[in-house]
Amino acid sequence: MQLFDLSGDIALVTGAASGIGQAIAIGLAQAGADIACLDRPGSAGLADTLGRIEGQGRRGLALEADVRDVAALTEAVARVERDLGPLSVAVNAAGIANATPAEDMPEEQWRTMLDINLTGIFLSAQAEARAMLPRRRGSIVNIASMSGSIANRGLLQAHYNTSKAGVIHLTRSLAMEWAPHGLRVNAISPGYTLTPMNLRPEVAEQRKVFEETTPLARMATVEEMVGPAVFLSSKAASFVTGHDLIVDGGFVCW
């Protein structure tokens, strides 16, 4: 369908070496976009993502940068525009997750979580918008989490939940600032998803709990985040901005 066709778009996806970011990068290529894949230096999965994008017949570009590094992000966006063309779509999926009881959490663990998951999203969106705003066209999608709207039972992750709540409200705030300039900003909040972190053997029992407490009685695959990302990035969502699209199998209803 033409509404979901991204042919002619140039997209930048952060966190593209694995998990949700990788799936979305490949999915945007399947929808017709050329893709710049960004992840932290040394990320082994970048080459795989790039190969799968090129396997769709699309142009790809691998970039290494820390999303906390303003200069590196600025240079990454410049390379996208130099090597692929004018940036028109961005998906900010870079992030981390871990758990520690709040009363025992070291200050550095708290700060690192917020620096990557929230400040990193802001700095990425800022660099992307500086390229898009003069052209008065573009879409930015930030990957948040249902944990930004609820506090998960049994998970000791106050820092993670706080970072994702921040992403949701940051998204709304940027959407309102940039709407008069033709730039849309939205968020996707995945529920429990089969990312590499959740496929580790040591969390096998926790996965059973995730499945039992989700109304659809299973976890999402990373590919199930592709449709929402394509929608929000495409003409099909031309009147959608400031929205947090929760993709959680019904979990927040309970």
Buried (B, 14 or more C-beta within 10 A) or exposed (E): EEEBBBEEBBBBBBBBBBBBBBBBBBBBBBBBBBBBBBBBEEBEBBEBBBEBBBEBEBBBBBBBBBBBBEEBBBBBBEBBBEBBEBBBBBBBBBBBBEEBEEEEBEEEEBEBBBBBBBBBBBBBBBBBBEBBBEEEEBBBBBBBBBBBBBEBEEBBBBBBBBBBBBBBBBBBEBBEEBEEBEBBBBBBBBBBBBBEEBEEEEEEEBBEBBBEBBEEEBBBEBBBBBBBBBBBBBEBBEEBBBBBBBBBBEBEEE
